[in-house]
């Protein structure tokens, strides 16, 4: 009986010792917190967890100030699917400078353009934002309608609508940027329209269109289409000024420009300004 009592006491002692060791590792409630570490370079092309999709440590306002950029200046947006990157460029003096590269939280589909409604494919090509593109009451926090299908898409009988650059982290044919990122992009675009900019080009590429990347896909069905897009990509790389873009006989055509896409007087639209229109039939 005495041995049983000793064993019972020993068991209780061991139990209390183990319980104390476990509870000692649990932090007090006020020390528990959820943090979102800044992503590494390799993570920028990957889908980050939705709760921690806050990859931009430096506020856009600080970058704008450091680059002597005036809020409301003309903008240019480039999207690269494979790299999952959205670039926001702004005009400074005669050329455009890269303000910020945003990792895309999610887009749907694969490399290649959108062809029909419901194919869950994100588009490729050159699109245009106008004041009507602003969607402040979107179910995805904020959204920018890129005006798909454009004139090129319609000439190739592509269908679909309501393709957006928006917040949150879910996508069916759109580019989801996360709420924190879309706020920066949206407000810069809104300010540009408020200051008289009429149109902002959005160039969507399958990947960075240098010769090395393109040559590796020379057997792709989309190779001729991508070679056509490469013309505009190379023109911007050489000048850092977005080229005028038009559609002629089922192809994109690009032309160097030096003027802004700002306020156009009615009844006095020049040939250059007419080239910017990708939406009319």
LINVEN-V90231 format. One record per residue. BURIAL is 1 if it has 16 or more other ideal C-beta (glycine too) atoms within 10 Angstrom, else 0. Layout:
[[BURIAL] [BURIAL]]
This chain:
[[0] [0] [0] [0] [0] [0] [0] [0] [0] [0] [0] [0] [0] [0] [0] [0] [0] [0] [0] [0] [0] [0] [0] [0] [0] [0] [0] [0] [0] [0] [0] [0] [0] [0] [0] [0] [0] [0] [1] [0] [0] [0] [0] [1] [0] [0] [0] [1] [0] [0] [0] [0] [1] [1] [1] [1] [0] [0] [0] [1] [0] [0] [1] [1] [0] [0] [0] [0] [1] [0] [0] [1] [1] [1] [1] [1] [1] [1] [1] [1] [1] [0] [1] [1] [1] [1] [1] [1] [1] [1] [1] [1] [0] [0] [0] [1] [0] [0] [1] [1] [0] [1] [1] [1] [1] [1] [1] [1] [1] [0] [1] [1] [1] [1] [0] [0] [0] [0] [1] [0] [1] [1] [1] [1] [1] [1] [1] [1] [1] [0] [0] [0] [1] [1] [1] [0] [0] [1] [0] [1] [1] [1] [1] [1] [1] [1] [1] [1] [1] [1] [1] [1] [1] [0] [0] [0] [0] [1] [0] [1] [0] [0] [1] [1] [1] [1] [1] [1] [1] [0] [1] [1] [1] [1] [1] [1] [1] [1] [1] [1] [1] [1] [0] [1] [1] [1] [0] [1] [1] [1] [0] [1] [1] [0] [0] [0] [1] [1] [1] [1] [1] [1] [1] [1] [1] [1] [0] [0] [1] [0] [0] [0] [1] [1] [0] [0] [0] [0] [0] [0] [0] [0] [0] [0] [1] [1] [0] [1] [1] [1] [0] [1] [1] [0] [1] [1] [0] [0] [0] [1] [1] [1] [1] [1] [1] [1] [1] [0] [0] [0] [0] [1] [0] [1] [0] [0] [1] [0] [0] [0] [1] [0] [0] [0] [0] [0] [0] [0] [0] [0] [0] [0] [1] [0] [1] [1] [0] [1] [0] [0] [0]]
